[in-house]
Amino acid sequence: MDQPKSAGSAPQMEPLEEGKTYAWCSCGLSENQPWCNGAHSGTSFQPKVFKAEESKQAAMCTCKLTKNPPFCDGSHRAM
């Protein structure tokens, strides 16, 4: 598997809590989108781990094509 599986065709709004660490699914296989559940095991993919800089609602990428992971950059529009 060298390309991620698209898990959606639009961003998913998620609440982020300042200082909390998150693991965004980069492979598209997680059943807990947009978050990693370990389904990437055995692939070349790794989750994008990040710490929220502020508490806010964020548009999380589900198409897995973003150039700004884990956040949506509109890449799903080209699908």
Buried (B, 14 or more C-beta within 10 A) or exposed (E): EEEBBBBBEEBBEBEBEEEEEBBBBBBBBBEEBBBBBEBBEEBEBEBBEBEBEEEEEBBBBBBBBBEEBBBBBBBBEEE
